C-alpha cells in the first residue's frame, strides 16, 4: 500500500514571517496596510480638515456676533472680549484632534488609538504619574521666570492686576479649554507628524527632529532664544514619546506648562489679549526653561524604568490582505514543478473499489455442486461443505 507523501523529506511548508513588535514612531505599520502614500494623503486630509473646522468656527462666531451686535476688532472681525477671543483661539486648535483621529482611521487604515500610545489608547494612570512629575518642575520654572527682569523674560514692564471677577472667569476658561488645546498640539506634532515620518524611516531620531522644528516654526518667529527653546521642547517631548511608547508624558508637560502660562496671563489686565508666545522669550528665560525640560525627561525615564513601561506596541499584522493568495506547500515527490496536491490525500480501498451507499453488495460464488445462480431462501440452513462428514463433532 502506498501512502500519499505531502512533500520531500525534511521540507517545511512556507509560513508567514513572525510579526515584530513596533515602537511608537512605527505604529503606522500596525495593521500591515501601510503604503508609502498614506502619510502624505493623511496629512493633506488633516490640513484640509483643520482649515474647514476653523472656518466653520469663525463663521459661527461671526454670525452669532452679528446677531448680538458685538463690536468689531482691528481685523474687522466680531470681538468677544479678551476671554472670549482667547477661548475661540484655543477651541480652533482643539478641533484638530478629531480630524487627526479620523485621518488615522480613514486614510492609514489603523486604530485611531495608536496615535495615543502603543497600547492603542491613552494610558490614564501613566498620564497621571507624568502630571505629578511635571507639576513641581513647571511651577518652579514659572516662579523663577516671574522673578527675572521683564526685558530678559521677553515681556514688558506694564503689569496690572485684572481683578477677581476677570481673573476667575479667565481661569475657568483656561482650565476648560487649555488641556484640549495642548493635547491637540501633541497629537499633531508628537503624534501624527512623528508617526508620518516614522512610517518611512526606522530611526527614531529621524522621526523626532522634523516635528520639533515644525513645532517651533508653528509658534512664529520671535527671538532666536525662543525658537531654540521651542525646538528643545519638541525634541524632549518627541524623545519621551518614543521612549515611553505614547504621548502621555508630552501631553502632561504641555498641559501644565500652558495652564500655568495662561493662568498667569489671566491674572494680568489684558494678559489674555497679548500676542506674545514662548517664541518671544529672552535668553534668561530660556536658561531657566531648558534645565526644567531636561529634569522632567530624567524623571519620566526613571518612572518608566520603575514601572517597567513597555515602549513597544502590538506586533505588525503579518497576515495578507483579504483575497491575497495563501502560502504555497512543497510539491510531492515525483510531481512536476508547481504542481499542488488535491485537497487532502485519498487512501486506497483494501479490496478494490468501494460500492456507493445503498447499492447491492457483491455476489459470492455458489457452493460446490449447486446450480449456477442458486441462492438459498432466507432462514434456510446454509450449504454443506465437502468433507463435513469426516469432521469431529
N, C-alpha and C positions, 0 to 999 in steps of 0.2 A: 504494500500500500504506500502510495506517495503522498506526502503531506505538503500542502502549498507553503512555499517559503516567502515571507514578506520582504526579504531583501538579502543582500550579500552578507556573509558572516562579518559581524562587527559593525555593520552600517547602522547609523542612528538617524532617525527622521530629522529633517530640518526643523528647528524650533525658533520661536521668536526670541530676539535679543532680550536679556534680562533688563527690566526698567531700572533706571538710575535715579536716586533722589535728587531733587533740584534745589539750588539755592534761590533766594528770593528774586534776584535780578533775572533769573532764567525761567520764571513761572509762566511766561507766555507759551512755553512748550508743554505745559502740564497735561493737555488733552491730546497731544500728538497731532493737532490740526494746524500748527503754525506754518505760515507761508511768509516768504520774505516781504511781501507787500502788505500784510495785515497791520503791522505797526504804523506804516505810512497812512493807510486808509483810516485806521482808528484815530490817528492824530488829526487828520482832516475832519473827521466827524466831531471830535472834541472841540476843535476851534470853531467850527460852524455852529455846533450846538450851544457853545458858550455865548457866541455872539447873538444867537436867536434868543436865548434866555435873558440876556441883558437888555436886548431891545424890547422884549415883552415887559420886563420890569420897568424900563424907562417910559414906555408908552402908557402903562398903567399909572405910573406916578404922575405923568403929565395930565392925563385925563382926570384923575382924582384932584390934582392941584387946580386945574381949570374949574372944575365943578365947585370946589371950595374956595375959589378966588385967592389962591396962595400967591404971594409976591414972586417976582422974577429975580433971579440972581444975575451975576455978571455975565454968565453964558446964555442968558435968555431962557433959562430953564426954571421950572417952578421950584421954589425953595420950601423946605420943611423945617428949617432951623438947623442949628448945629447937630443936635441929637438925631433928628430925622434924616438929614442928608448923610450923616455917618452910617446910620442904620441901612440906608439904601446901598451905600457903597459896600458894606460888609455882606449884605444879602446877595448882591450881584456876584460876589466871589463865591459865596457858599453854594450857589446854584450850579457850580461847575461839578460838584461831586456826583449827582445823579447822572450827568452826561458822561462822566468817566466810567461809571459802573455799567451804563448801557453800552458804551463802546467796547468794553472788555467782553461783554456777553454777546453782542450782535456781530461785531467785526472779528474779534480774536477767538470767538467760539470757546470761551473758557468761563469758569465760575467767576462772577464779579468779586467774590470774597477773596480771590487770590491777589487783588490789589492791596488788601489789608495785611495779610500775612501768609506764611507758608501753611498755616492751619486752615486757610480758606475762610477766615473770619477775623474780626477784631478780638484780640485776646484781652478781655477787660481786666482780668486780675493783673496781668503784666503791665497794662496801661496804668493801673492804679499805683503799682510799685514805682514806675518811672515818674509819675507825678510827684510822689513822695520824695524821690531823689532830686527832682528838679526844683521843688519849691524853695528850699533854703538857699540854694545857689542863685536862683533868679532874684530872689528878694535881696540877697546881699549885694549882688551886682547892681541892681537898681538903686539901692541905698547909697552905694559908693558913687554911682553916676550922678545922683542928685547933689552930692557934695562938691562936684567938680565945678570949676568956673564955667559959666554958660557958654562962653565963646569956645572953650575947649570941647565942651559936650556937643556943640553944633546947634545950640538953641539961641534964644535971645534973653535979655535981662528983664523983660517986662512980664512979671508973673503976678496974677491976682486971683484970689480965692473966688471960685464960681458960686458959692452959696450952697447951702444944704439941699435945697429943692432941686437945683440944676444938677448937683453932684449925684444925688441919689437916683434921679431919673436917668442920667447918663450912665451911671454904674449898672443899673438894671439892664439897660440896653446892651451894654458891653458884655455883661455876663450871659445874656441870652444869645447873642449872635457871634461873638468872637470865637468861641470854640468851634463853631461850624465853619467860620471863615478860615481859621488857621488849619483845621483839618482838611479843608478843600485844597489849600495850597500844598499840603503834604501829599495828598492823593495825586495832585497834578505833577509835582516835581519828583518827590521821592517814590511815588507810586508809578504813575503812567510813564513818565519820561525815562526813569531809571530802568523800568522793565522793557520799554520800547528799544532802547539801545542794547540792553542785555539780551534781547531776543536774537540779536545778530552777533554779539561778542561774548565770549566766555569769561573774559577778565572782568572782575568786579570794578576795578578802578576805571576801566574804560567806560563803564556804565555810570559811575558816580560823578566823574568830573564834568561832563556836559550839563547835567541837570543843575549842578552847583553854579556854573557860570550863567545859565539861563535864569536861575532863581535870583541872582544878584542883578542881572540886567532888567528883570521884570519890575524891580523896585525903583528903576530910574537911576540916572547918574547924578550924584550929589557931590561927594568928595571921594578921593582915592581911598581914604581910610574907611569910609562907609561901605564902598564897594568891596574892599578886601574883607571887611568883617562879615558881609553877607556871603561871600564866597566860602569863608571858613565855616560859617553856619551850615551852608549847603553841603560841604564836604563832610563835616562831622555828622550831620543828620543822615546823609546818604550812607556813610560807612556804618553807622549804628544800625540802619535799616537792613543792610546786608548781613552784618554780623549777628543780629538778633532774629532775623527772619521775618521782620514785619515793621510797619511804620509807627508802632505804638510809642517807641522812645522818641522819635522825631515829633510826633503829634503832641506828646506831653510837654516837651520843651517849648515848642512853638506856641501852644495854647497858653501856657503860663507866662511866657515872655510877652505875648500880646495882651493878655489880661492885665498884667501889671502896667504895661506901657499905656494902654488905653484908659485904665483906671486912673493913672496919674493925670492923663490929659483931661479926663472928665472933671477932675478937681480944680483945674485951672480955667479961668474965664476965657472962653474962646479956644481952649486947647483942642477940642474935638474938630474945630474948623481948620486947624493948622494943616498945611500940606507937607510938613516935614515928615520924613520917614527915617528908618535906620540908615538909609543911604546917605543921609546928611550928617552923620556923626563925625566928631573930630578924632584926632589920634589918641587923646587921653581916654575917651570913652571906649575906643577900640581896645586899648591896652587893658581896660577893665573887663570887657566882654569876652575876649578870646580866652583868657585863663579860665573863666567860668565855663565856657563851652568844653574845654579840654578836661576840666574836673568832672563835668557831667558825663562825658564819654567814658572816663575811667570808672565812675561809679556804676554806670549802666552795664559795662562789660563785666565788672566784678559781680553784680547782681545776677547777670545771665549765667556766669560760671557757677555761682552758688546754687541757682535753681536748675542747673543743667538744661538750660533752654535749648531746644533743638532748632538750629537755624536752617534746616533742610525741610523741604516740603515733600508731599506725596510723590512717588516715582512718576516719571513721564509715562503716559499710557502708550505702551509699545504695540497695542493691538492695531490691526489695519482698519482703515475706514470701512464703513458698511459697503459691501459689494466688491471689496478687493479680493483677489484670489487667495486662497488659503495656502498653507505650506505644501511643498511637494515631497512625496515619500520616495525612498530609493526604489529603483526598478528591480523586479525579481530576477533571480538567476535565469539567464538564457533569454530574457525579454529584450527586444530591441531598445535602443536608447530612447528615452522619453516615454516609453510605454508605462501605463499606470494600471494596476490591477483593478478588477471589478470590485465593487463594494463587498468586502467580506469573502474569505476563501470558501469554496464548496468542497465538501468531503465526499469521497466516493462511497456508493452504497455497497454493502458487503456482498450482496448476491445480485449484481447487475442492477438494472433499472428498477425503481420502486414504483408500484402502481399508484395511481391517484386515489384520493379518498373516495370510497363508495363503489369502486369498480370491483367485479368478481375476482376472488382470489385465484391463484394458479390451480390448474387441474393436475392431479397427481396420476401417474400411470396406474392402469388397472392391475389388480393382483394376478399373479400367475394362474393361468387356467380359466380366468373369467373372460367372457366375450368382450371384445373391444367396446369401450364406451359404457359397459355396465357399471352402474353405481348403486350400492345398497340403499334402501329407503332409510329415512331417519329412524333410529331406535333399533334397527336390526343388528344382530351380532356381527362383529367385524369379520374379515376374511381369516381363514386358517392358513397359516404359512406352511410350506412343505417341511416335513420332518418334525412336525409338532408332536407326533405320537411317540417319538423317541426321547422327548424331553422329560426330565424328572419332575414329579409333582411335589 
